Amino acid sequence: MQHDDVVWAIINKTHCSHKVTTKTQHFCRNEYNLTGLCSRSSCPLANSKYATIREENGIIYLYMRTAERLMFPAKQWEKVKLSRNFEKAIHQINENLLYWPSFIKSKCKQRFLKITQYLIRMRKLKLRRVKELVPIQRKIERRERRREEKALVAARIDNAIEKQLLDRLKKGTYNDIYNFPQMAFDAALKAEEISGESESEKSDEEEEEKEMEPELEQELQRTEVDEFVEADSDMESDGDSESGKKEGADVGSDFESETSDIEDISEKLVSRKKPRVEIEYETEPSVSISKRKIKQ
């Protein structure tokens, strides 16, 4: 059997590895200590019959030790899992510590209460959104910025060298001696061909527009001349009517030809989609005048 008084006398008067002394009080760092104080009633080494409350991964357990278990260090603590419900857990403590000293009962309940309170606070803090402060690493940012600048400069140099080499290869300065990847050279040639085709298409469109401009001007001049001729013929017909002659108006073939010419011009302008030119014109029907003598 273990003599608790002898053990306490040795621990109290001599050295104990779990004891921490301060100016006012002595504390105990043993994980199974019930109160955290170094005293005769709360020392787990000087009491063969002892009980405490511990928390492991959010679960609370009741640990109990009796004198019969001291001979087996691996089995000296009996472990009882307590319920999450506060009332049921208190009932379990009362049942398991029925014939134990009142000091151990009360301290176990007090310790259980404190552990449940800090577990509730932990759950609330996890559910609450907390702002995380991320430190800004200035040195790493500067290093990455310098690397990016160097990479840009190297890329520009590589592109310039590639262009110069392609130009020299086109001119034939190396005379089929220089080894280079054929795929890269073909890709560069295709890109230049595509750009050259787009430029040639633009130049062709500009030439077509220039060719179309004089044709449009000639057609406009023709229509203006025809209108002036018709206006002169109308003036002459008005003079004859004033002299006392009766006029007979019929739509002639000249008007039909003029309208057909105007329609052809408008169709041509519509078919040419690239240069769009808007032309405003006015037509007056040419009148074929049949002079008849007025019977007096």
C-alpha positions in Angstrom: 0.0 0.0 0.0 1.0 3.6 -0.7 1.6 5.8 2.4 0.2 9.2 1.3 1.5 11.1 4.3 5.1 10.0 3.7 4.9 10.9 0.0 3.5 14.4 0.9 6.2 15.0 3.5 8.9 14.3 1.0 7.3 16.4 -1.8 6.4 19.3 0.4 9.8 19.6 2.1 12.1 18.6 -0.7 12.1 19.1 -4.5 9.0 18.3 -6.7 9.3 18.6 -10.5 5.6 19.7 -10.8 5.8 22.5 -8.2 6.1 26.2 -9.2 6.8 28.6 -6.4 5.9 32.3 -6.4 6.0 35.1 -3.8 2.5 34.4 -2.5 1.5 30.8 -3.5 2.7 27.4 -4.8 1.2 26.0 -8.0 1.2 22.6 -9.5 1.8 21.8 -13.2 0.7 18.2 -13.1 -2.0 17.5 -15.8 -4.1 15.5 -13.4 -4.2 18.2 -10.7 -7.8 19.1 -9.8 -7.3 22.7 -8.7 -3.9 23.7 -10.0 -2.6 24.4 -6.5 0.1 22.6 -4.6 -1.7 21.4 -1.5 -2.2 18.2 0.5 -5.8 17.7 -0.6 -5.3 18.5 -4.3 -2.0 16.7 -5.0 -2.5 13.8 -7.3 0.8 12.1 -6.1 0.0 12.2 -2.4 -3.6 10.9 -2.7 -4.2 7.3 -3.6 -7.9 7.9 -4.0 -8.2 10.8 -6.5 -10.6 12.1 -9.2 -10.4 14.9 -11.8 -12.0 16.3 -14.9 -10.2 16.6 -18.3 -11.1 17.7 -21.8 -9.7 15.9 -24.9 -10.7 17.2 -28.4 -13.9 18.9 -27.2 -15.0 15.9 -25.2 -15.0 16.0 -21.3 -14.0 12.9 -19.3 -14.1 12.0 -15.6 -10.8 10.3 -14.4 -10.9 8.3 -11.2 -8.1 6.5 -9.4 -8.2 4.1 -6.4 -5.5 2.4 -4.3 -6.0 -0.9 -6.0 -5.0 0.5 -9.4 -1.7 2.0 -8.2 0.3 -1.3 -9.0 -0.6 -1.0 -12.7 0.5 2.4 -14.0 -1.1 1.8 -17.4 -4.5 1.1 -15.9 -4.5 3.2 -12.8 -6.9 5.8 -14.2 -10.6 4.8 -14.9 -12.0 7.0 -17.7 -15.7 7.9 -18.0 -17.1 9.9 -20.9 -19.5 12.7 -19.7 -22.6 13.7 -21.6 -22.9 17.0 -23.5 -26.0 17.8 -21.6 -25.0 19.7 -18.4 -27.6 18.1 -16.1 -26.9 14.6 -17.3 -23.1 15.1 -16.8 -23.7 16.4 -13.2 -25.8 13.3 -12.6 -23.0 11.1 -13.9 -20.5 12.8 -11.6 -22.7 12.3 -8.6 -23.3 8.6 -9.4 -19.6 7.8 -9.9 -18.4 9.8 -6.9 -21.2 8.7 -4.5 -18.9 7.7 -1.6 -16.0 10.0 -2.3 -15.0 13.0 -0.2 -17.1 16.1 -0.6 -14.0 18.2 -1.5 -13.3 16.1 -4.6 -17.0 16.1 -5.6 -17.4 19.9 -5.4 -14.0 20.6 -7.2 -14.9 18.1 -10.0 -18.2 19.9 -10.6 -16.6 23.3 -10.5 -13.9 22.2 -13.0 -16.6 20.7 -15.3 -18.5 24.0 -15.2 -15.4 26.0 -16.2 -14.5 23.6 -19.0 -18.0 23.7 -20.5 -17.9 27.5 -20.5 -14.7 27.8 -22.4 -15.8 25.1 -24.9 -19.0 27.2 -25.6 -16.8 30.3 -26.1 -14.6 28.4 -28.5 -17.6 27.3 -30.6 -18.9 30.8 -30.8 -15.5 32.2 -31.9 -15.3 29.6 -34.7 -18.7 30.5 -36.0 -18.0 34.2 -35.9 -16.3 35.8 -38.8 -12.9 37.0 -37.8 -10.7 39.3 -39.9 -7.4 37.6 -40.7 -4.4 39.9 -40.7 -2.1 39.0 -43.6 1.4 40.5 -43.4 2.7 42.2 -46.5 6.1 40.8 -47.5 7.9 43.8 -49.0 11.0 41.9 -49.9 9.2 39.2 -51.8 7.1 41.8 -53.7 10.2 43.7 -54.8 11.9 40.5 -55.9 8.9 39.4 -58.0 8.7 42.9 -59.6 12.4 42.8 -60.6 12.0 39.3 -62.0 9.0 40.5 -64.1 10.9 43.5 -65.5 13.9 41.3 -66.4 11.6 38.8 -68.1 10.0 41.6 -70.2 13.4 42.9 -71.3 14.5 39.4 -72.2 11.3 38.7 -74.2 11.8 41.9 -76.1 15.4 41.0 -76.9 14.4 37.5 -78.0 11.7 38.9 -80.3 14.2 41.4 -81.9 16.7 38.6 -82.4 14.1 36.4 -83.9 13.0 39.1 -86.4 16.6 39.8 -87.4 17.4 36.1 -87.9 14.2 35.6 -90.1 15.2 38.6 -92.2 18.7 37.3 -92.7 17.3 33.8 -93.6 15.0 35.4 -96.2 17.8 37.3 -97.7 19.9 34.2 -97.8 22.9 35.5 -95.9 23.6 32.1 -94.3 23.5 30.1 -97.5 21.7 27.0 -95.9 24.5 26.6 -93.3 22.6 27.9 -90.2 20.5 25.3 -88.4 17.1 26.6 -87.2 13.7 25.0 -86.4 11.7 24.8 -89.6 8.3 24.9 -87.9 9.1 28.3 -86.3 10.3 29.7 -89.6 7.2 28.5 -91.5 4.9 30.0 -88.8 6.6 33.4 -89.1 6.3 33.3 -92.9 2.6 32.5 -92.7 2.0 35.4 -90.3 3.8 37.8 -92.7 1.9 36.4 -95.7 -1.4 37.0 -93.9 -0.4 40.6 -93.0 0.7 41.2 -96.6 -2.6 39.8 -98.0 -4.6 42.2 -95.8 -2.5 45.1 -96.9 -2.9 44.2 -100.6 -6.7 43.9 -100.1 -6.8 47.4 -98.6 -4.8 48.8 -101.5 -7.1 47.1 -104.1 -10.2 48.6 -102.4 -8.6 52.1 -102.5 -7.8 51.7 -106.2 -11.3 50.6 -107.0 -12.7 53.6 -105.2 -10.4 55.9 -107.1 -11.5 54.3 -110.4 -15.2 54.7 -109.6 -15.0 58.4 -108.7 -14.4 59.7 -112.3 -17.2 57.4 -113.7 -19.6 58.8 -111.2 -18.6 62.4 -112.0 -19.1 61.7 -115.8 -22.6 60.3 -115.1 -23.6 63.3 -113.0 -22.4 65.7 -115.7 -24.5 63.8 -118.3 -27.6 64.1 -116.2 -27.1 67.8 -115.6 -26.7 68.5 -119.4 -29.9 66.6 -120.2 -31.8 68.6 -117.6 -30.5 71.9 -119.0 -31.6 70.8 -122.6 -35.1 69.9 -121.3 -35.4 73.2 -119.6 -34.6 75.1 -122.8 -37.1 73.1 -124.8 -39.8 73.9 -122.2 -39.1 77.6 -122.4 -39.5 77.6 -126.2 -42.8 75.7 -125.9 -44.1 78.3 -123.4 -43.3 81.1 -125.9 -45.3 79.4 -128.7 -48.3 78.9 -126.5 -48.4 82.6 -125.5 -48.6 83.5 -129.2 -52.1 82.0 -129.4 -51.5 78.4 -130.3 -53.0 75.5 -128.5 -50.7 72.9 -127.0 -51.2 69.2 -126.8 -49.0 67.4 -124.1 -48.0 63.7 -124.5 -45.3 61.7 -122.7 -42.5 61.0 -125.3 -39.9 58.5 -125.7 -37.2 60.9 -124.5 -38.6 60.8 -120.9 -38.6 57.0 -120.9 -35.0 56.8 -122.0 -34.0 59.4 -119.3 -35.8 57.5 -116.6 -34.2 54.2 -117.7 -30.8 55.8 -117.6 -31.4 57.1 -114.1 -32.6 53.7 -113.0 -29.4 52.1 -114.4 -27.3 54.6 -112.6 -29.1 54.0 -109.3 -28.7 50.2 -109.7 -25.0 50.5 -110.3 -24.7 52.7 -107.2 -26.6 50.2 -105.1 -24.5 47.2 -106.4 -21.3 48.9 -105.5 -21.4 48.6 -101.7 -18.0 49.9 -100.9 -18.3 53.6 -101.8 -21.8 54.9 -101.1 -22.7 58.1 -102.9 -26.0 59.8 -102.5 -27.3 61.7 -105.5 -30.3 63.9 -105.5 -32.0 64.6 -108.9 -35.2 66.1 -110.2 -36.9 65.1 -113.5 -39.4 67.0 -115.5 -41.3 65.1 -118.2 -40.4 66.3 -121.7 -43.4 67.4 -123.6 -43.9 66.7 -127.3 -45.9 69.7 -128.4 -48.3 69.3 -131.4 -49.2 72.6 -132.8 -52.7 73.1 -134.0 -54.2 76.0 -135.6 -56.9 77.8 -133.8 -60.0 78.3 -135.8 -61.2 81.8 -135.6 
